[in-house]
């Protein structure tokens, strides 16, 4: 077999890759050893900024196969016929942990999908929960600060976390999920995925429907208790990566059933809850799940850094037939995700192979760092629009109808008229006694060391959701306090 010759990045052959160039066998290294300098300089630049949130992640490729006709709701080409397959990149992640965090910690999990459609990339960037901790994006940076490290101690702060939550009752629905069994999935394959936000479908007739996306695991749900998670982390900090990579490598391809909830556009004016509120779910009895297809992951990446670390998902990536909604947090993410990628990866991050659409791409964006492809759309005169030389021009096969949402522009108090307790209470009442018991213990453990006034403030929220919810947490806190006293004796 012919062996390739080692070269520098400029293509010059490397005669010796073992020894630096020095002045004599014991002399200093020479500055002219450009091959040594290139090697060291590149190593210094091997790392890029990790994601501010969702830093620790695991991913794979697969396909979405359409199993049910939903073309009456959306003109999106990828859903145009039963049996249609679309290539997908999936990335799962934790939210709070840094890139080196342990996989099996209790945390919300990111569930991000990039669909390489024939009309561009569609990114569905969600979580393994159908709701989130906030409904107004103004609060997001502050919330994330409470999940990260204290600026003085450089430790995670339970006080900051519960202080913020106790002052933000809209977080209760997500807290209840996070502290329940589903807050610590055993592997990425054993959890659901959700778009979480309200999006929209629209069809060729100009009809718009509000939509929520669900991905139901076909592997069954499995979760770890705090004690089991601690044992797992003691064995390996890479439990998710090992499980996802190993399962696919063994040919055991995980699958999720893709479903949607569909709401006619005018129904948004009739619901008792705000259907664009990220802290709320749509009751399945009112808007039942409609099957769309099957997501299967069947291919591991060849290079983790190039294909998973550099993967850039953004809610701003939509395709004809899929649109947005007045969801405030979604509107902010449309900006913030793409902005984060331009900072982290560079101006032309979508030209990286993992992010490049599989369809033709034509635009007039110019120059910038790492512009490594043609700058003129194939003709040096095509660098502006409109032009007279046949350059790419506007147009779509499927015009998007206007958002028929009216109202005065202002900073509206997001808590006015909102019920932050009924849905968390309903979720609590759906749990059996054993599940409720674990919820109580998980919350009590997470509150250890938190000042009493903050704990008491949070207790009010639990009790408003259901008196039994509050009573159970109080009892668990009391039991832990007694256990501490007994241990001290």
N, C-alpha and C positions, 0 to 999 in steps of 0.2 A: 504494500500500500504506500503510495506516495505521501510523504509527510509535508505539510505546509510549512513554509519558512516563517519564523517569527520576524515581525517588522515593528517599526515605530508607527505612531498614528499617521505620520506623513508617508508611510510606505517604504521607508528605508530599511534594509535588512539589519537585524541585530546579531552581531557576531558572538557576543558574550553576554548572557543574561544572569551570570552568577557573580561577577566581580566588578566593583567600581573602578574607575580610572583614577589612579593616584600617582603622585610624584615619588616613584620608587615604591618598593614593596611595603615600606613602613611610613611613607610620606602622607600628606593630607590629600583629601579628595579634590580633584580639579573642577573648577566651575564649568569647564568646557564639556564635562560629561553630560551632554544634553539628554542622553537616554536615561540616566539616573534621575535627572531633574524632572523629566517628563513623568517617570514612574511615580516618584514621590508626590509631585504636584497633583497628579490625577487622584492618588489615594486620598489626599487632603480634601478632595472635592467629591468623594464617592457618596456622601450622605446629603440628602436634601432635607428641607424643613419637613417635619412630620405634620400631619393634619392636627389642627388645634383640637378638634373633637373627632372621634372615630379613628384614632391613630392606629390602634391594633386591629388588623383585619386579616381575613382569609378569603380566598376566591377561587373560582373555577368557571369554565365555559360550559355551555350547554345549548339547549334548544327549547323554544316554546312551540308547541304544536296545538293548533286550534281544533277544538272538539265540538264547538257549538257555534251556530251562526248568530252573531250579534250585529250584523251589518245594518240593521234598521236603526241602530243607535249611533253608529260611528262609520265614517267613510275611510277610516284608517286602513291603508292597503294591507297591513300585516294581519288584519282580521277579516279579509275579504272573502275567504272561503274555508270551509272545514278541511282539515288536513294540511293547511298552510304551515310551514315551519320557518321560524326566524331564529337566527343565531343570537345567543345571549351571553353576556359576561355578568357574573354575580359576585358581589363582595359583601361578606358579613363582617361585623366589627363590634367592638365595645364602644361606648360613648365616652366614659370618663378616663379610662386608662390610657397611659402613654404607650408608645410603640413597644416598650419592653414589659408591659404589664402581663399578669397571668391571665390566661384565657377564661378560666372558670370562675371568675369573680361575679358576684351579683351586680348586674348592671342591665340597662336597656341595650339591646343589640341592634345595630344597623342592618338593614336588609336592602341593598342597592342593586338595581338591575339595569344593564345597558343592552337595549335591543337594537341590533344592527339591521335596520329595515331598508327596503329599497328606496325609501324616500327620506333617508337620514336617520340619525341615531335618536332613539327615544330613551330617556333616562327616567326610571321610576326610583326615586331615592327615598326610602322609607325606613321603618323600624319593625321590630317583631311585636310591636304594640299598636293598637288601632288609634291611640290618643297620645298626647304628649303633656308636658308639665305646664305649658303656657299657651295662651291664645293671642298674645300680642308680641310681635317680634322685638319691640323695644326692650323687653325683659330678658331676651335670650343671652346677651353677653353677661349680665349679672348672674343669671342662673348657672351658666357654665363656670363662672368664677367659683361658685360654691362647690362645684364638683371636682375642681382641680386643687392645687396645693396652696396652703396658707402662705402668704408672702414672707412671714417671719420664720415659722417653724419648718416650712417646706414639707408639711405633712397634710394628709387629707383631714378635713375638719368636719366632724359630725355636727358641731355647733352651728357652723355656717350653713350646712345643708338643711338642718331642721329649722333654723332661724328663718331662712328664706321660705321654706315650705309653709311654716306656720303663719307667715305673713302673706301667703299666696294660696288661698283656698282652691283656686282653679287647678292646682297641682294634685289634688286629692285622688282623682280618678287614676292618674298614672302612678301615684305612690302605691295605691292599693294593688295594682298589677305588679309593680316592681318588687314589693315585699311579699307577694304571694308565691306559690310554687313556680309560676311561670317567669319569675324574675331571675332564675338561674338555670337555663336550659342545659342539658347534659352535653349536647353537640349542636352545631349549626343546623344539622339535618332534622333535629327534633324540636323545631319551633316554627311557628307561622311567620309570614311576612305580610306587611300592610303598606299601602301607599300613605296611610294615615290621613293625609289631607283630603279635602274634596277637590276633585278635578272635574273636567267636563269632556263629554263626547259631543261631536256634532256630525251631521250627515249631509248628503248632497242636497237635501230639501231645505237646508238652513235651520234645521231643528237642533236645539241644544238640550242635552241632558246632563245633570250633575251625576258624578260617578265616584265611588270609592272602590279601591282595589284590594283584594284579599288573596293571599297565597297560603293554602291549607296544606300542612305537611302530611305526606302519605306514609311517613315513617312512624307516626304516632308521637305523642308528646312524652318527653321524659325530662325530669328535672332533678337537681341536686339540692339537698338541704345545705344550710351553712356549714354544718360539720362535714358532710360528704364533700362539699366543694373544697374545704380546707385540706382534707386528706388528698383529694385529687391534685391540688396545687402542690402539695408536698411531694407528690410523685413526678409531676411534670407541669411546667408553666405553659406548655404548648399543646394542651389537650384538644383544642378545636382544630388547630392546624393538622395535628396527627390524625384526628378522626376524619376530617373532610378529605385531605389528600389521600390517606390510606384507603378509605372507602372507595373513592373513584378509581384509584390505582388498581384496586382489586376487582374492578368491573361491577361493583354494586352501586349503581347510579341512583342517587337520591332524587325524589320527585315531589312536586307540590302541585296541587290542583289550583289553577287560577280562576277566581270568581270575581264578579263585580256586583255592587249594589247600584241600581239605577233610580234616579229621582227625576221626574219631569221638571223642566225648568221652573214652571210657575208654582210648584209645590214648595219651593223655598220660602214663599211668602206666607205659607199656611202652617208650617210646623211649629210646635210649642217651644222648640229649641232652635238655636241658630245652626243650620246645617253646615255652615262654614267655620264653625268653632272647632279648633283642633283638640279641645279637651272633651269633645262629645263624640259618641258613636251614633249611628243611625240604627234604631231598633230593627232587627231582622224581620219581625212580624209585620212591619210597615213596608220595608224595602228588602225583600228576600234576596239571598245570594243567587246569582245566575252564573252557571258554569261557563267558562270561556275556553279553557285549554289546560294543557299539562306542561309544566316547567320541569325539565330534566337536566341535571348537571352530569356531564359525561366526559369531561376533558380537563386535566390539570394543566396549568400554565407551564411553559418550558422555562421561563425565567420570572421569578416572583417579583423582582424589582421592576422590570420593564413592563410587566403585564398587570400587576396588582397594585404595587406601590405607586406607579405612575398612572393608574387608571383614574380618570376624572369624571365623576358623575355630577350632573347638575339638573335640577328641575326645569331649567330654562330650555333644555333640549326636548322639544316636542315635535311631533310630525302632524301633517294634515289629518284632521279627524279627532285629534286629542288637544285639549286646551286647558286653561286654568280656571280659577274661580275667585270670588272675593275673599277667600281665606287669607287673613292678614299675614299669618306666618309664612304661608306659601309664597305670597307676593314678595316678602323679604328674601326668602331663600332663592327665588329666581335671580336676584342680584348677587347675593352673598356667596353662593357656591361657585359660580363662574369667576367671581372676583378672587376667591381664595385660590383657585387653580392657576390663575394668571400670576399670582404672587408666588405660589409654591413651585410651579412647574415652568412658568415662562409664558410669554405672549402667545406663542403658537402651540400651546399644550394640546390642542385638538388635532394637530398634525402628527403627534406621536402615534406609532402604529396601533397601539391598543385603543386609542380614542378616535382614530380615523374612520369616518363613515365608509360603508362598503359601496355607496352610490357615488356618482360624480359630484365633486364639490367645486363651486365657482363663486368667488367673491372678489372684492376690490380692497381688502385689507392689505396694507403695505408695510414693508420693512419690519423693524423691531428685532429684538435679540433672537438669534438662532433661526433666522429666515433661511431655510435650507432648501426651499423649493421655488419654482418659477414665480416671479413677482409680477407677471403681466398677463395672466389668463391666456397664455399662448400667443399673444401678439403684443409687441412693445407699445403699441398705441392704446391698448386696453388697460388703462390705469385709473379710470374715472367712469362715472355713470350719471346721466345718460350719455351715450356716445354714438357716433355715426359709423362705427366700424364692425358692427355685428357682435359686440360684447355681450356677456350674460345680462339678461334683462329680467325684470320682475314678472311674477305670474305664478299662479298655482292652479291645480285642477280642482281644488276644493276650498273655496273662500270660507273663512270663519265668520259666523254670524256675530253681531255685536252682543256684548254683555248687557243684558237688560236689567241693570241694577242702578237705581237712582238714589241720590241722597246728597246732603250738604257735606262738604269737606271740612273735617274738624278732627280734634283728638278726642274721640269718644271714650268714655270710661267703659272698659271692656267688662266690668263686673255688673254694670247696671242691667237689670232684667235677666241676669244669668243665674241658673240654678246649678251650683257646684256640688250638690250633695245627693240628688236622687240617683244618678247613674252610678256613682261609686257605691251607694247603699244597695242598689240592685245587684251590682257585681258581688258585693259581700254576701248578700242573702242567697246568691246562687251557689256559694261554696258550702260543702258539707262541714260537719263539726271538726273533722281532722284537718281539712284545709284551712278553716278559720283559725284553728289552734296554731298551725305553723305560721300563718300571717301574723298573729299576735306576737309570737316568739321572735320572728324576724324583725318586726318593728321595734320590739323591746331591746333586742340586741343592738340594733342600729342607733338607738337613743342613748346608749350607755355613755356617760360623761357629759351629756347635754344639760345645760342649766335648767333648773326646775321650771322657771317661768316660761321658757320656750317650749318645754314639754307640755306644760299645761295649756298653752295657747294652741298647740297642735291637737291636743285631746278634744278641744271644742269641735274641731272639724270632724274627727272620727265620730263623736257623739251625734252630731247633726246628721251625718250619713245614716247612722243607725245606733241607738243607745247600746245595743249589744256589742257593736264594733268598739266603742269607747271603753265599755266595761271589760272586754276581753284584753285590750291593750293594757289597761290599768292593772288587771290581775297579773298579766305576764311581767310587768315592770315590778310589781310587788314581790312576785316569786323570785325574780333575779336579785332584788335587793336583799331578801332574806337569805338567799344562797351565798351572797357575798359576806354577810354577817357571820353565818355559820362557818364559812371557810376561814374567816379571820380568827374565830374562837378555837 
